[in-house]
Amino acid sequence: MTSDSALNPDSPNPDSPKADSANADSTSPFVPDTIVLVHGLWMTPRSWEFWVPYYEAKGYRVLTPTYPGFEVEVEALRENSDVIAEATVPKTIDHLAAVVTGLEKPPIIMGHSFGGALTQLLIARGLGAAGVCINTAPTEGVRVNPPSQLKALFPILSKPSNAHKAVGFTAEQFHYTFTNTLGVEESNKVYERYHIPAPGSWVWTYGLVANFKPGHQETWVDYAFDDRAPLLFISGGSDHIMPASVSKSNARHYDKSAAHTDYHEFPGRSHFTCGEPGWEAVADYALDWALAHANVSHVRKNEPA
């Protein structure tokens, strides 16, 4: 069950989820006290450095778990990226699930890029009170590959050997892929502050091969599953690597589920939507929606996938 909306962040928004709280899921009055932010590929928890104090100032505990082995700083991961090359989705999702199930109350889970795919996997386990997938990487079965996405991923997919190593972008490639709405100078600052290599195996396996392999892969979810938390998909209208069409298609895969699913597009925003100017509008929309729709009637703590 999916609904669409669009927002111009420079104008009033009468359709804000806060304004529409009367239409929120009525099965539970549950109010989360914790927000879990899951980063994506080529990034670390540092990418949430604006959102953490912003949400904390609103009274929430904010957690930014990283992938197993990524606990060191950006600079150290650039210096030695072996742990990145060895990362796996099963170990990562188990690690994140342990963080969520270890909390006293089910949290709001928000993920950016591949963190959005991981958020979907967590929600599919019956975890969380609400899930927000921001400029998400697709889960298995989403067969949308816009030209800009292929161009963005070409540096990774052009060499089969990249499937066995940690692979990063050059500053120029990063500007096209992540920060195309920024000038070159500002993009370079973002690149130096946040960029790390990503596990090439993830890009190859889940971005190229998953839809062609027989059987379910690690990013498969049951789109028709009803007993889960509400999901919101947020996209950026100028995102090159995960264009709006990818998020919209991913959201529509949940149409057969009775659980609540929404889609929302922010025009003119890049893949770096959580850090580029105007990020507050994205953060506010995500939180307002999550609070309006939080639901814990489905939660199954400590249950394996």
C-alpha positions as CSV (number, residue, x, y, z in Angstrom):
1,M,0.0,0.0,0.0
2,T,1.9,3.0,-1.3
3,S,1.2,6.7,-1.6
4,D,3.2,9.4,-3.4
5,S,3.9,13.0,-2.6
6,A,6.3,15.8,-3.7
7,L,7.7,18.6,-1.7
8,N,9.3,22.0,-2.6
9,P,11.4,22.6,0.5
10,D,11.4,26.4,-0.2
11,S,7.6,26.7,0.2
12,P,5.1,25.8,3.0
13,N,4.1,22.2,3.0
14,P,0.4,21.6,3.9
15,D,0.9,17.9,3.3
16,S,3.5,17.5,6.0
17,P,3.2,14.2,7.9
18,K,3.1,16.3,11.1
19,A,0.0,18.1,9.7
20,D,-1.5,14.8,8.7
21,S,-0.9,13.1,12.1
22,A,-4.6,12.4,12.4
23,N,-4.2,9.9,9.6
24,A,-1.3,8.1,11.3
25,D,-1.4,4.4,12.0
26,S,-4.0,4.0,14.8
27,T,-3.0,0.6,16.0
28,S,-0.5,1.9,18.5
29,P,0.1,5.3,20.2
30,F,3.7,4.3,20.6
31,V,6.2,7.2,20.7
32,P,9.9,6.2,19.9
33,D,12.7,7.7,21.9
34,T,15.6,6.5,19.8
35,I,16.6,7.1,16.2
36,V,19.1,4.7,14.5
37,L,20.8,6.2,11.5
38,V,22.5,3.8,9.0
39,H,25.0,5.1,6.6
40,G,25.5,4.0,3.0
41,L,28.5,3.0,0.8
42,W,31.4,5.3,0.3
43,M,30.4,6.9,3.7
44,T,30.7,6.3,7.4
45,P,28.7,7.5,10.5
46,R,30.5,10.8,10.0
47,S,28.0,11.5,7.2
48,W,25.3,11.9,9.9
49,E,27.2,14.6,11.8
50,F,24.6,17.3,11.1
51,W,21.6,15.0,11.9
52,V,22.8,13.7,15.2
53,P,22.8,17.0,17.2
54,Y,19.8,18.1,15.3
55,Y,17.7,15.2,16.5
56,E,19.3,15.2,19.9
57,A,18.2,18.8,20.3
58,K,14.6,17.5,19.8
59,G,15.1,15.1,22.7
60,Y,16.0,11.9,21.0
61,R,18.8,9.5,21.6
62,V,20.5,9.0,18.3
63,L,22.7,6.0,17.3
64,T,24.9,5.8,14.2
65,P,26.1,2.2,14.1
66,T,28.6,1.4,11.4
67,Y,29.4,-1.8,9.6
68,P,31.5,-4.4,11.4
69,G,35.2,-3.3,11.3
70,F,34.4,0.2,10.2
71,E,34.6,1.6,13.7
72,V,37.8,3.6,13.0
73,E,37.8,7.1,11.4
74,V,37.5,7.9,7.8
75,E,41.3,8.6,7.4
76,A,42.2,5.2,8.9
77,L,39.8,3.4,6.5
78,R,41.4,5.2,3.6
79,E,44.8,4.2,4.8
80,N,43.9,0.5,5.2
81,S,40.8,-0.6,3.4
82,D,41.2,-4.4,3.9
83,V,38.2,-4.5,6.3
84,I,36.1,-2.8,3.7
85,A,36.9,-5.4,1.0
86,E,36.0,-8.2,3.4
87,A,32.7,-6.8,4.6
88,T,29.6,-8.8,3.9
89,V,25.9,-7.9,4.0
90,P,24.9,-10.9,6.3
91,K,27.4,-9.9,9.0
92,T,26.4,-6.2,8.6
93,I,22.7,-6.8,8.9
94,D,23.2,-9.1,11.9
95,H,25.3,-6.4,13.6
96,L,22.7,-3.7,13.0
97,A,19.9,-6.0,14.1
98,A,21.8,-6.6,17.4
99,V,21.9,-2.9,18.0
100,V,18.2,-2.5,17.4
101,T,17.1,-5.5,19.4
102,G,19.4,-4.4,22.3
103,L,17.3,-1.3,22.8
104,E,14.5,-1.1,25.4
105,K,12.0,0.4,22.9
106,P,11.8,-0.2,19.1
107,P,13.5,2.8,17.4
108,I,12.9,4.8,14.2
109,I,15.4,3.4,11.7
110,M,16.6,5.7,8.9
111,G,19.1,4.7,6.2
112,H,20.8,6.5,3.4
113,S,21.7,4.9,0.1
114,F,22.8,1.3,0.8
115,G,21.8,2.1,4.4
116,G,18.3,2.3,3.0
117,A,18.5,-1.2,1.7
118,L,19.8,-2.3,5.1
119,T,16.9,-0.5,6.7
120,Q,14.4,-2.5,4.5
121,L,16.1,-5.7,5.6
122,L,15.8,-4.7,9.3
123,I,12.1,-3.8,8.8
124,A,11.6,-7.1,7.1
125,R,12.9,-8.9,10.3
126,G,10.0,-7.2,12.2
127,L,12.3,-4.7,13.8
128,G,11.8,-0.9,14.4
129,A,8.8,1.2,14.9
130,A,9.1,2.9,11.5
131,G,11.7,2.9,8.6
132,V,12.8,5.7,6.4
133,C,14.9,4.9,3.3
134,I,16.6,8.0,1.9
135,N,17.8,7.9,-1.7
136,T,17.9,4.1,-1.1
137,A,19.9,1.5,-3.0
138,P,17.3,-1.1,-4.3
139,T,16.6,-4.4,-2.7
140,E,16.4,-7.5,-4.9
141,G,13.9,-7.4,-7.7
142,V,14.0,-3.7,-8.4
143,R,14.9,-3.7,-12.1
144,V,15.4,0.0,-12.8
145,N,18.8,1.2,-14.0
146,P,18.7,4.8,-15.3
147,P,21.5,6.0,-17.5
148,S,22.9,8.3,-14.8
149,Q,23.2,5.4,-12.4
150,L,25.1,3.3,-15.0
151,K,27.4,6.3,-15.6
152,A,27.9,6.8,-11.8
153,L,28.8,3.1,-11.2
154,F,30.8,2.6,-14.4
155,P,34.2,3.2,-12.6
156,I,33.4,0.3,-10.3
157,L,31.7,-2.0,-12.8
158,S,34.1,-1.5,-15.7
159,K,36.7,-3.8,-14.1
160,P,35.7,-7.2,-12.9
161,S,38.7,-7.3,-10.5
162,N,36.9,-4.5,-8.5
163,A,34.5,-7.2,-7.3
164,H,37.3,-8.4,-5.0
165,K,38.6,-5.2,-3.5
166,A,37.6,-1.9,-1.8
167,V,37.0,0.7,-4.5
168,G,36.6,4.4,-4.2
169,F,35.8,7.3,-6.5
170,T,38.1,10.1,-7.7
171,A,37.1,13.6,-6.6
172,E,35.7,14.2,-10.1
173,Q,33.7,10.9,-10.1
174,F,32.4,11.7,-6.6
175,H,31.2,15.1,-7.9
176,Y,29.1,13.5,-10.5
177,T,27.9,10.7,-8.3
178,F,27.2,12.3,-5.0
179,T,27.4,16.1,-5.1
180,N,26.4,17.2,-8.5
181,T,24.3,20.1,-7.1
182,L,27.4,21.6,-5.5
183,G,30.2,23.5,-7.1
184,V,33.6,21.8,-7.6
185,E,35.3,23.5,-4.7
186,E,32.5,22.6,-2.2
187,S,32.3,19.1,-3.6
188,N,36.0,18.6,-3.1
189,K,35.6,19.6,0.6
190,V,32.8,17.0,1.0
191,Y,35.0,14.4,-0.7
192,E,37.9,15.0,1.6
193,R,35.6,15.0,4.7
194,Y,33.6,11.9,4.1
195,H,34.6,9.6,1.2
196,I,36.0,6.2,1.7
197,P,36.2,3.1,-0.6
198,A,33.3,0.7,-0.7
199,P,33.3,-3.1,-1.0
200,G,33.3,-3.7,-4.7
201,S,31.6,-7.1,-4.1
202,W,28.5,-5.3,-2.9
203,V,28.3,-3.1,-6.0
204,W,28.7,-6.1,-8.3
205,T,26.6,-8.5,-6.4
206,Y,23.7,-6.4,-5.3
207,G,23.8,-3.7,-8.0
208,L,24.3,-5.9,-11.0
209,V,24.0,-9.6,-10.4
210,A,21.3,-10.0,-7.8
211,N,18.4,-9.8,-10.2
212,F,19.9,-12.5,-12.5
213,K,20.9,-15.1,-10.0
214,P,18.5,-17.9,-9.3
215,G,17.0,-18.0,-5.8
216,H,17.0,-15.3,-3.2
217,Q,20.1,-13.2,-2.5
218,E,21.1,-11.4,0.7
219,T,19.1,-8.3,-0.3
220,W,15.8,-10.1,-0.9
221,V,12.8,-9.1,1.1
222,D,9.2,-10.3,1.1
223,Y,7.5,-7.3,-0.4
224,A,4.0,-8.7,0.3
225,F,4.7,-9.2,4.0
226,D,2.0,-7.4,6.1
227,D,3.5,-7.7,9.6
228,R,6.1,-5.0,9.5
229,A,6.7,-1.4,10.5
230,P,5.6,1.4,8.1
231,L,8.2,2.4,5.5
232,L,8.9,5.8,3.9
233,F,11.0,6.2,0.7
234,I,12.5,9.6,0.2
235,S,14.3,10.4,-3.1
236,G,16.2,13.4,-4.6
237,G,15.1,14.7,-7.9
238,S,18.7,15.4,-9.0
239,D,20.3,12.2,-7.6
240,H,22.6,10.5,-10.2
241,I,23.5,7.3,-8.6
242,M,20.1,6.5,-7.0
243,P,17.7,8.5,-9.1
244,A,14.1,9.0,-8.0
245,S,12.9,6.3,-10.3
246,V,14.8,3.7,-8.3
247,S,13.3,4.7,-5.0
248,K,9.8,5.0,-6.6
249,S,10.1,1.5,-8.1
250,N,11.4,0.1,-4.8
251,A,8.4,1.6,-2.9
252,R,5.9,0.3,-5.4
253,H,7.2,-3.2,-4.9
254,Y,5.5,-3.1,-1.6
255,D,2.0,-2.4,-3.1
256,K,0.8,-5.9,-2.3
257,S,1.5,-5.4,1.4
258,A,-1.2,-4.1,3.7
259,A,1.5,-2.4,5.8
260,H,1.9,1.3,5.3
261,T,4.3,2.5,2.6
262,D,4.9,6.1,1.4
263,Y,7.0,7.7,-1.2
264,H,8.2,11.3,-1.3
265,E,10.5,13.2,-3.7
266,F,12.5,16.3,-2.9
267,P,13.1,18.1,-6.3
268,G,16.6,19.3,-7.1
269,R,18.4,17.3,-4.4
270,S,21.5,15.2,-5.0
271,H,22.7,11.9,-3.4
272,F,24.3,14.0,-0.8
273,T,20.9,15.1,0.4
274,C,21.7,14.5,4.1
275,G,24.5,17.0,4.0
276,E,23.9,19.6,1.2
277,P,22.2,22.9,2.0
278,G,18.6,22.3,3.0
279,W,19.2,19.0,4.7
280,E,17.0,20.2,7.6
281,A,13.9,19.9,5.4
282,V,14.7,16.2,4.7
283,A,15.5,15.5,8.3
284,D,12.3,17.2,9.5
285,Y,10.1,15.4,6.9
286,A,11.6,12.0,7.8
287,L,11.1,12.5,11.5
288,D,7.6,14.0,11.3
289,W,6.5,11.1,9.1
290,A,8.1,8.5,11.3
291,L,6.4,9.9,14.4
292,A,3.1,10.1,12.7
293,H,3.2,6.5,11.6
294,A,5.2,4.7,14.3
295,N,3.7,1.3,15.0
296,V,5.0,-1.6,17.2
297,S,2.2,-4.1,16.9
298,H,4.5,-6.2,14.6
299,V,7.7,-6.2,16.6
300,R,9.4,-9.5,17.3
301,K,12.5,-8.9,19.4
302,N,15.4,-11.2,19.1
303,E,13.9,-13.3,16.4
304,P,16.3,-14.5,13.7
305,A,15.7,-13.6,10.1
